[in-house]
């Protein structure tokens, strides 16, 4: 007697769908509790960016803007809408990695990984040092960790090797 594989496949897909819903719900709950400070900051930035395109992205809310490279604030990620070398989708994976750092560090995220990342990205001293010594932006431990987390969980390429 032959087994009906379509029912088995449908059951498997349903289980995967339920698992995804549960993981997204848990992710959102944790970002809104353990990651509350950065999620509130992200909500403010989201409201400022309300006219920009938004989409649901692996549990978080992704906003694309023309005036930004990438920022992650709890439940919210903000990436450039410039499609150079598929940068926007790879930056999304990187920023998603930062949201996982937010889940790990909780209320300490803004003052640890968030501050370190912003200083590494924005201070002229570090920009000059990276340029003169040909150091990749992603060599900094906070950034390489974000890439590794995003790639591991999403099975997609991040900005590793681009910056």
Secondary structure, DSSP 8 states (H G I E B T S, - for coil): ----HHHHHHHHHHHHHHHHHHHHHHHHHHHHHTTHHHHHHHHHHHHHTTTS-EEEETTEEEEEESS-SEEEETTEEEEE---GGGHHHHHHHHHHHHHHHHHHHGGGTIIIIIHHHHHHHH-HHHHHHHHHTT--GGGSHHHHHHHHHHHHHH-S--STTT-
